[in-house]
Amino acid sequence: MRLLVTREDYFDAAMTLLAKEGEGKLKISSLCKALNVTTGSFYGYFGSLDGFVDEFLVYWEQSQTDRIVELSNAPADPVQRVHLMKNLAAQIPHNAEAAIRSWAHTNVRVAEAQKRVDTRRQRALSDILLPGVRTRRQANRLAFMGITLLVGLQQWRAPVTKKDFDMLFDEYESVILSRMAGDAAAS
C-alpha cells in the first residue's frame, strides 16, 4: 500500500480510468486499486463518490481549460499565441475527454461541467484570436470552428493520435494565420 496520495493523484487516476475504460469503471474501488490505497484514503479526501465527482470536474475544468488559457495568453504576439494554444490543446487527454462527453449524456452535473468547459474554451480561443482578426464576429467563428474540430476529433477517433491531431490542427492553424494575414493586409 502507498502511504500518501494526493487529491491530484486521484484525479490523474480518474483521467486514466476514463481514457482506458470509460465512465462506467470510475468507481471508488477502481480508483483505490489504481493508486494501491485503501478506501479509507478516498473517503478521507472526498467523503463519497459524488463528492469526488464534484471535485474532479472542478479539477478537470481548471487543469484542462483555465491553465491552458492562462499559458496561451502569455505571449504578446497573436501568431505565437495561436501556435501555443494549438500545442497545448494537443496535450489534452483526448480519450478521457471523449469519455467525459459520453458521461455527460447520463449525468447532469457532468453535462453542466462539460457545457462550462466548452463555453470557456470557445470564449478563450476567441479572445486569443481577436487581436489578429478584424472583428469579434470573425474571432467567434474561428473559435467555434476550432472547438468543433477538437470535439469532433475526440468523438470520431479513439485513440486520438498525434498524427491525426497534427494533420487537422496544422491545417486549422494555417486557416487562422491566412485570415490574420489577410486582415492585416486589408488594414
Disulfide bonds with the S-S distance in Angstrom:
none
